[in-house]
Amino acid sequence: MSAASTASTVESTVVPRLRASLAAVPSYVAGRPAVARPGLEVFKVSSNENPYPPLPSVLAAISEAATTLNRYPDMAATAMVAAVAERFGVAPSTIATATGSVRLLAQLVEITCEPGDEVVHAWRSFESYPIVTGVAGARSVLVPLTADARHDLPAMAAAVTDATRLVVLCSPNNPTGPALRAAELEEFLAAVPADVLVVLDEAYREFVTDPDTPDGVDVFRAHPNVVVLRTFSKAYGLAGLRVGFAVAHPAVAEALAKSATPFGVSGIAQAAVLASLEPAAEAELLQRVSALVAERDHVVAALRAQGWPVPDAQGNFCWLPTGDRTADVAAAFGAEGLVVRPFAGEGLRLTVAETAANERLVSVAARLVG
Ligand SMILES: *Cc1c(COP(=O)(O)O)cnc(C)c1O
Protein backbone atom coordinates (compact mmCIF):
# COMPACT_ATOMS: atom_id res chain seq x y z
CA MET A 1 0.00 0.00 0.00
CA SER A 2 1.33 3.45 -0.86
CA ALA A 3 1.79 6.13 1.76
CA ALA A 4 -0.96 8.19 0.13
CA SER A 5 -3.54 5.42 0.28
CA THR A 6 -2.62 4.66 3.92
CA ALA A 7 -3.27 8.30 4.81
CA SER A 8 -6.64 8.39 3.08
CA THR A 9 -7.67 5.15 4.81
CA VAL A 10 -6.94 6.73 8.18
CA GLU A 11 -8.86 9.87 7.30
CA SER A 12 -11.95 8.02 6.22
CA THR A 13 -11.96 5.69 9.23
CA VAL A 14 -15.04 5.95 11.38
CA VAL A 15 -14.15 7.00 14.93
CA PRO A 16 -14.41 3.86 17.08
CA ARG A 17 -17.41 3.94 19.34
CA LEU A 18 -16.57 4.63 23.00
CA ARG A 19 -18.83 4.85 26.01
CA ALA A 20 -20.74 8.12 25.73
CA SER A 21 -20.43 8.82 29.45
CA LEU A 22 -16.63 8.94 29.12
CA ALA A 23 -16.82 12.40 27.56
CA ALA A 24 -17.96 13.84 30.88
CA VAL A 25 -15.05 12.30 32.82
CA PRO A 26 -12.26 14.80 33.56
CA SER A 27 -8.62 13.94 32.82
CA TYR A 28 -5.94 13.81 35.52
CA VAL A 29 -3.82 16.96 35.54
CA ALA A 30 -0.28 16.01 36.57
CA GLY A 31 1.84 18.56 38.41
CA ARG A 32 4.01 20.27 35.83
CA PRO A 33 7.69 19.30 35.78
CA ALA A 34 10.44 21.72 36.73
CA VAL A 35 12.04 23.07 33.55
CA ALA A 36 15.68 24.08 34.00
CA ARG A 37 16.35 27.81 33.63
CA PRO A 38 19.77 29.46 33.26
CA GLY A 39 20.87 31.07 36.51
CA LEU A 40 17.87 29.91 38.54
CA GLU A 41 17.38 26.60 40.33
CA VAL A 42 13.82 25.52 39.57
CA PHE A 43 11.81 23.51 42.11
CA LYS A 44 8.86 21.23 41.38
CA VAL A 45 6.43 21.78 44.25
CA SER A 46 3.41 20.63 42.26
CA SER A 47 3.00 16.87 42.92
CA ASN A 48 3.45 16.35 46.67
CA GLU A 49 6.54 14.26 46.03
CA ASN A 50 9.19 13.55 48.63
CA PRO A 51 12.30 15.66 47.92
CA TYR A 52 14.66 13.02 49.37
CA PRO A 53 16.10 10.41 46.96
CA PRO A 54 15.76 6.68 47.80
CA LEU A 55 17.91 5.34 50.65
CA PRO A 56 21.07 3.45 49.60
CA SER A 57 19.70 0.26 51.17
CA VAL A 58 16.50 0.58 49.14
CA LEU A 59 18.46 1.22 45.93
CA ALA A 60 20.57 -1.89 46.66
CA ALA A 61 17.43 -4.01 47.08
CA ILE A 62 16.04 -2.63 43.81
CA SER A 63 19.30 -3.46 41.97
CA GLU A 64 19.31 -6.98 43.36
CA ALA A 65 15.66 -7.54 42.39
CA ALA A 66 16.37 -6.15 38.91
CA THR A 67 18.55 -9.18 38.14
CA THR A 68 15.39 -11.32 37.83
CA LEU A 69 13.31 -8.90 35.77
CA ASN A 70 13.02 -11.56 33.05
CA ARG A 71 10.61 -13.36 35.42
CA TYR A 72 7.14 -12.30 36.52
CA PRO A 73 7.07 -11.19 40.14
CA ASP A 74 5.33 -13.05 42.97
CA MET A 75 1.72 -12.30 42.04
CA ALA A 76 0.52 -12.46 45.65
CA ALA A 77 3.45 -10.28 46.83
CA THR A 78 3.71 -12.77 49.69
CA ALA A 79 6.76 -11.35 51.46
CA MET A 80 5.58 -7.75 51.07
CA VAL A 81 2.10 -8.58 52.36
CA ALA A 82 3.59 -10.41 55.36
CA ALA A 83 5.85 -7.45 56.16
CA VAL A 84 3.05 -4.89 55.80
CA ALA A 85 0.67 -7.03 57.91
CA GLU A 86 3.26 -7.38 60.66
CA ARG A 87 4.18 -3.68 60.58
CA PHE A 88 0.55 -2.58 60.95
CA GLY A 89 -0.60 -5.37 63.24
CA VAL A 90 -3.26 -6.86 60.96
CA ALA A 91 -3.80 -10.27 59.35
CA PRO A 92 -2.26 -10.84 55.88
CA SER A 93 -5.77 -11.72 54.65
CA THR A 94 -6.76 -8.06 55.16
CA ILE A 95 -4.05 -6.67 52.85
CA ALA A 96 -4.41 -6.00 49.12
CA THR A 97 -1.61 -4.50 47.02
CA ALA A 98 -1.63 -2.57 43.76
CA THR A 99 0.35 -0.19 41.56
CA GLY A 100 -0.29 2.78 43.80
CA SER A 101 -3.30 3.52 45.96
CA VAL A 102 -4.96 5.27 43.02
CA ARG A 103 -5.26 1.86 41.36
CA LEU A 104 -6.86 0.47 44.54
CA LEU A 105 -9.35 3.36 44.48
CA ALA A 106 -10.37 2.45 40.94
CA GLN A 107 -10.73 -1.20 41.96
CA LEU A 108 -12.87 -0.24 44.95
CA VAL A 109 -15.32 1.48 42.60
CA GLU A 110 -15.21 -1.53 40.25
CA ILE A 111 -15.96 -4.05 43.00
CA THR A 112 -18.80 -2.05 44.58
CA CYS A 113 -20.60 -0.13 41.83
CA GLU A 114 -22.92 -1.14 39.01
CA PRO A 115 -23.43 1.60 36.37
CA GLY A 116 -25.35 4.48 37.91
CA ASP A 117 -24.49 3.64 41.52
CA GLU A 118 -23.20 6.50 43.63
CA VAL A 119 -19.83 7.32 45.16
CA VAL A 120 -19.96 10.09 47.78
CA HIS A 121 -16.82 12.17 48.29
CA ALA A 122 -15.83 15.65 49.37
CA TRP A 123 -15.05 18.45 46.92
CA ARG A 124 -12.54 20.01 46.46
CA SER A 125 -10.67 16.80 47.17
CA PHE A 126 -8.31 14.44 45.33
CA GLU A 127 -8.87 14.81 41.60
CA SER A 128 -8.75 11.04 41.01
CA TYR A 129 -12.07 10.46 42.79
CA PRO A 130 -14.41 11.74 40.05
CA ILE A 131 -12.16 10.13 37.41
CA VAL A 132 -12.14 6.58 38.78
CA THR A 133 -15.87 6.90 39.54
CA GLY A 134 -16.80 8.15 36.07
CA VAL A 135 -14.58 5.66 34.23
CA ALA A 136 -16.38 2.82 36.05
CA GLY A 137 -19.75 4.23 34.98
CA ALA A 138 -20.72 5.22 38.53
CA ARG A 139 -21.86 8.68 39.66
CA SER A 140 -19.84 11.08 41.84
CA VAL A 141 -21.85 12.84 44.53
CA LEU A 142 -19.70 15.85 45.47
CA VAL A 143 -20.15 17.30 48.94
CA PRO A 144 -18.62 20.77 49.35
CA LEU A 145 -15.95 21.32 52.01
CA THR A 146 -16.69 23.57 54.98
CA ALA A 147 -15.44 27.18 55.03
CA ASP A 148 -12.25 26.04 56.76
CA ALA A 149 -11.55 23.50 53.98
CA ARG A 150 -12.51 20.43 56.02
CA HIS A 151 -14.78 17.51 55.11
CA ASP A 152 -18.41 18.33 56.01
CA LEU A 153 -19.14 14.91 57.50
CA PRO A 154 -22.76 15.59 58.54
CA ALA A 155 -23.51 16.72 54.96
CA MET A 156 -21.68 13.67 53.59
CA ALA A 157 -23.73 11.34 55.81
CA ALA A 158 -26.89 13.08 54.59
CA ALA A 159 -25.77 12.53 50.98
CA VAL A 160 -25.72 8.74 51.43
CA THR A 161 -28.75 7.16 49.74
CA ASP A 162 -29.89 3.66 48.74
CA ALA A 163 -27.78 4.13 45.60
CA THR A 164 -24.56 4.81 47.54
CA ARG A 165 -22.03 1.99 47.34
CA LEU A 166 -18.88 3.80 48.39
CA VAL A 167 -17.90 6.85 50.43
CA VAL A 168 -14.37 8.19 50.04
CA LEU A 169 -12.83 10.25 52.84
CA CYS A 170 -9.46 11.91 52.22
CA SER A 171 -7.48 12.50 55.40
CA PRO A 172 -5.47 14.69 55.23
CA ASN A 173 -7.48 16.19 52.39
CA ASN A 174 -5.56 16.73 49.17
CA PRO A 175 -5.32 19.58 48.19
CA THR A 176 -6.57 21.63 51.16
CA GLY A 177 -4.72 19.99 54.09
CA PRO A 178 -6.96 19.30 57.12
CA ALA A 179 -7.26 15.76 58.55
CA LEU A 180 -10.35 14.10 60.02
CA ARG A 181 -10.78 13.95 63.78
CA ALA A 182 -11.79 10.88 65.79
CA ALA A 183 -15.09 12.13 67.19
CA GLU A 184 -16.51 13.43 63.90
CA LEU A 185 -15.42 10.26 62.12
CA GLU A 186 -17.04 7.98 64.72
CA GLU A 187 -20.26 9.98 64.46
CA PHE A 188 -20.15 9.68 60.69
CA LEU A 189 -19.52 5.93 60.73
CA ALA A 190 -22.43 5.46 63.14
CA ALA A 191 -24.72 7.28 60.68
CA VAL A 192 -23.68 5.34 57.55
CA PRO A 193 -25.29 1.92 56.87
CA ALA A 194 -22.92 -0.86 57.95
CA ASP A 195 -22.88 -2.41 54.46
CA VAL A 196 -21.70 0.76 52.68
CA LEU A 197 -17.96 0.67 52.17
CA VAL A 198 -16.14 3.72 53.55
CA VAL A 199 -12.66 4.37 52.15
CA LEU A 200 -10.20 6.26 54.32
CA ASP A 201 -7.58 7.53 51.88
CA GLU A 202 -4.57 8.12 54.12
CA ALA A 203 -1.91 8.82 51.50
CA TYR A 204 -0.35 11.40 53.85
CA ARG A 205 -1.04 9.77 57.25
CA GLU A 206 2.64 9.73 58.24
CA PHE A 207 2.78 13.55 58.13
CA VAL A 208 -0.18 14.10 60.50
CA THR A 209 0.62 15.72 63.83
CA ASP A 210 -2.93 16.57 65.01
CA PRO A 211 -3.33 14.29 68.07
CA ASP A 212 -7.10 14.13 67.45
CA THR A 213 -6.64 12.36 64.13
CA PRO A 214 -7.18 8.62 64.46
CA ASP A 215 -4.98 5.99 62.85
CA GLY A 216 -7.09 4.55 60.05
CA VAL A 217 -5.95 1.02 60.82
CA ASP A 218 -7.46 1.33 64.32
CA VAL A 219 -10.66 2.65 62.76
CA PHE A 220 -10.70 -0.37 60.43
CA ARG A 221 -10.37 -2.75 63.39
CA ALA A 222 -13.52 -1.28 64.95
CA HIS A 223 -15.48 -0.91 61.69
CA PRO A 224 -15.35 -3.76 59.16
CA ASN A 225 -16.89 -1.53 56.45
CA VAL A 226 -13.84 0.77 56.52
CA VAL A 227 -11.05 0.31 53.98
CA VAL A 228 -7.76 2.10 54.61
CA LEU A 229 -5.57 3.11 51.68
CA ARG A 230 -1.87 3.73 52.21
CA THR A 231 0.92 4.35 49.74
CA PHE A 232 4.69 4.17 49.53
CA SER A 233 4.65 7.18 47.17
CA LYS A 234 4.77 10.03 49.67
CA ALA A 235 6.36 9.47 53.10
CA TYR A 236 8.43 6.52 51.87
CA GLY A 237 9.59 8.41 48.77
CA LEU A 238 8.84 5.71 46.18
CA ALA A 239 6.37 7.55 43.91
CA GLY A 240 8.14 6.33 40.78
CA LEU A 241 7.79 2.67 41.70
CA ARG A 242 3.97 2.68 41.93
CA VAL A 243 3.09 0.66 45.01
CA GLY A 244 0.39 1.01 47.64
CA PHE A 245 -1.88 -1.18 49.72
CA ALA A 246 -5.34 -1.46 51.25
CA VAL A 247 -6.31 -2.76 54.67
CA ALA A 248 -9.82 -4.17 54.38
CA HIS A 249 -12.28 -6.83 55.48
CA PRO A 250 -10.98 -10.17 54.07
CA ALA A 251 -13.98 -10.35 51.67
CA VAL A 252 -13.10 -6.90 50.34
CA ALA A 253 -9.39 -7.73 50.15
CA GLU A 254 -10.27 -10.87 48.19
CA ALA A 255 -12.41 -8.88 45.74
CA LEU A 256 -9.53 -6.42 45.34
CA ALA A 257 -7.20 -9.33 44.53
CA LYS A 258 -9.71 -10.61 41.95
CA SER A 259 -9.90 -7.23 40.23
CA ALA A 260 -6.15 -6.60 40.33
CA THR A 261 -3.87 -6.37 37.30
CA PRO A 262 -2.04 -9.73 37.36
CA PHE A 263 1.58 -9.24 38.46
CA GLY A 264 0.90 -5.50 38.73
CA VAL A 265 3.25 -4.75 41.62
CA SER A 266 6.72 -5.31 40.17
CA GLY A 267 9.46 -7.34 41.82
CA ILE A 268 11.56 -4.21 42.26
CA ALA A 269 8.64 -2.46 43.99
CA GLN A 270 8.07 -5.43 46.32
CA ALA A 271 11.80 -5.52 47.16
CA ALA A 272 11.85 -1.76 47.76
CA VAL A 273 8.93 -2.03 50.18
CA LEU A 274 10.64 -4.83 52.11
CA ALA A 275 13.83 -2.78 52.34
CA SER A 276 11.87 0.31 53.41
CA LEU A 277 10.18 -1.57 56.24
CA GLU A 278 13.49 -2.79 57.70
CA PRO A 279 13.47 -1.08 61.11
CA ALA A 280 16.64 0.99 60.58
CA ALA A 281 15.53 2.10 57.11
CA GLU A 282 12.02 2.96 58.22
CA ALA A 283 13.37 4.95 61.18
CA GLU A 284 15.49 7.00 58.78
CA LEU A 285 12.55 7.52 56.41
CA LEU A 286 10.30 8.63 59.27
CA GLN A 287 13.02 11.02 60.44
CA ARG A 288 12.88 12.62 57.00
CA VAL A 289 9.11 12.87 57.46
CA SER A 290 9.67 14.68 60.77
CA ALA A 291 12.03 17.12 59.06
CA LEU A 292 9.42 17.80 56.37
CA VAL A 293 6.74 18.28 59.03
CA ALA A 294 8.94 20.87 60.77
CA GLU A 295 9.43 22.65 57.43
CA ARG A 296 5.69 22.50 56.80
CA ASP A 297 4.82 24.06 60.12
CA HIS A 298 7.40 26.77 59.52
CA VAL A 299 6.07 27.54 56.02
CA VAL A 300 2.44 27.63 57.19
CA ALA A 301 3.26 29.91 60.13
CA ALA A 302 5.20 32.26 57.86
CA LEU A 303 2.43 32.40 55.24
CA ARG A 304 -0.21 33.08 57.90
CA ALA A 305 1.95 35.85 59.37
CA GLN A 306 1.96 37.41 55.90
CA GLY A 307 -1.84 37.37 55.93
CA TRP A 308 -2.56 34.26 53.83
CA PRO A 309 -5.57 32.36 55.26
CA VAL A 310 -3.88 28.93 55.04
CA PRO A 311 -6.08 26.07 56.32
CA ASP A 312 -4.75 23.49 58.77
CA ALA A 313 -1.98 21.60 56.92
CA GLN A 314 -1.53 17.98 58.01
CA GLY A 315 0.14 16.59 54.86
CA ASN A 316 3.37 17.52 53.07
CA PHE A 317 1.64 20.44 51.35
CA CYS A 318 -0.44 23.52 52.04
CA TRP A 319 -3.26 25.40 50.35
CA LEU A 320 -3.42 29.04 49.31
CA PRO A 321 -7.03 30.06 48.59
CA THR A 322 -6.21 32.44 45.74
CA GLY A 323 -9.69 32.37 44.10
CA ASP A 324 -9.88 34.43 40.90
CA ARG A 325 -6.18 35.32 41.16
CA THR A 326 -5.08 31.68 40.98
CA ALA A 327 -3.64 31.69 37.45
CA ASP A 328 -1.78 34.98 38.04
CA VAL A 329 -0.34 33.90 41.37
CA ALA A 330 0.74 30.53 39.90
CA ALA A 331 2.47 32.38 37.05
CA ALA A 332 4.22 34.67 39.53
CA PHE A 333 5.56 31.69 41.48
CA GLY A 334 6.58 30.11 38.17
CA ALA A 335 8.54 33.22 37.18
CA GLU A 336 10.55 32.75 40.38
CA GLY A 337 11.31 29.10 39.61
CA LEU A 338 8.57 27.52 41.72
CA VAL A 339 6.28 25.16 39.82
CA VAL A 340 3.07 24.99 41.89
CA ARG A 341 -0.24 23.16 41.30
CA PRO A 342 -3.07 25.59 40.46
CA PHE A 343 -6.76 24.69 40.71
CA ALA A 344 -8.37 27.27 38.43
CA GLY A 345 -10.52 29.79 40.25
CA GLU A 346 -9.94 28.11 43.63
CA GLY A 347 -6.40 28.06 44.89
CA LEU A 348 -2.86 26.73 44.79
CA ARG A 349 -1.41 23.62 46.34
CA LEU A 350 2.20 24.04 47.42
CA THR A 351 4.31 20.99 48.24
CA VAL A 352 6.71 21.31 51.16
CA ALA A 353 10.04 20.34 49.63
CA GLU A 354 13.75 21.01 50.13
CA THR A 355 14.57 23.91 52.46
CA ALA A 356 15.76 26.17 49.62
CA ALA A 357 12.43 25.71 47.83
CA ASN A 358 10.45 26.39 51.01
CA GLU A 359 12.41 29.55 51.78
CA ARG A 360 11.91 30.88 48.28
CA LEU A 361 8.23 30.02 48.49
CA VAL A 362 7.79 32.07 51.63
CA SER A 363 9.70 35.04 50.26
CA VAL A 364 7.80 35.07 46.94
CA ALA A 365 4.46 34.63 48.72
CA ALA A 366 5.14 37.76 50.77
CA ARG A 367 5.00 39.86 47.57
CA LEU A 368 1.83 38.18 46.30
CA VAL A 369 -0.47 38.39 49.28
CA GLY A 370 -3.66 40.11 48.11
C1 LIG B 1 -0.73 10.91 46.15
C2 LIG B 1 -2.08 10.43 46.55
C3 LIG B 1 -2.42 9.09 46.49
C4 LIG B 1 -1.40 8.06 46.19
O1 LIG B 1 -1.24 7.74 44.94
P1 LIG B 1 -0.32 6.52 44.51
O2 LIG B 1 -1.14 5.96 43.40
O3 LIG B 1 -0.19 5.57 45.65
O4 LIG B 1 0.97 7.11 44.10
C5 LIG B 1 -3.66 8.67 46.93
N1 LIG B 1 -4.53 9.55 47.43
C6 LIG B 1 -4.23 10.85 47.53
C7 LIG B 1 -5.22 11.75 48.14
C8 LIG B 1 -3.01 11.32 47.08
O5 LIG B 1 -2.74 12.62 47.16
The ligand as a MOL file (V3000), in Angstrom:
LIG
                    3D

  0  0  0     0  0            999 V3000
M  V30 BEGIN CTAB
M  V30 COUNTS 15 15 0 0 0
M  V30 BEGIN ATOM
M  V30 1 C -0.7350 10.9120 46.1480 0
M  V30 2 C -2.0780 10.4270 46.5500 0
M  V30 3 C -2.4160 9.0910 46.4940 0
M  V30 4 C -1.3960 8.0610 46.1900 0
M  V30 5 O -1.2410 7.7420 44.9440 0
M  V30 6 P -0.3220 6.5200 44.5110 0
M  V30 7 O -1.1350 5.9650 43.3990 0
M  V30 8 O -0.1930 5.5670 45.6520 0
M  V30 9 O 0.9650 7.1140 44.1000 0
M  V30 10 C -3.6550 8.6730 46.9300 0
M  V30 11 N -4.5250 9.5490 47.4270 0
M  V30 12 C -4.2290 10.8470 47.5320 0
M  V30 13 C -5.2150 11.7520 48.1390 0
M  V30 14 C -3.0110 11.3240 47.0810 0
M  V30 15 O -2.7420 12.6220 47.1600 0
M  V30 END ATOM
M  V30 BEGIN BOND
M  V30 1 1 1 2
M  V30 2 1 2 3
M  V30 3 2 2 14
M  V30 4 1 3 4
M  V30 5 2 3 10
M  V30 6 1 4 5
M  V30 7 1 5 6
M  V30 8 2 6 7
M  V30 9 1 6 8
M  V30 10 1 6 9
M  V30 11 1 10 11
M  V30 12 2 11 12
M  V30 13 1 12 13
M  V30 14 1 12 14
M  V30 15 1 14 15
M  V30 END BOND
M  V30 END CTAB
M  END
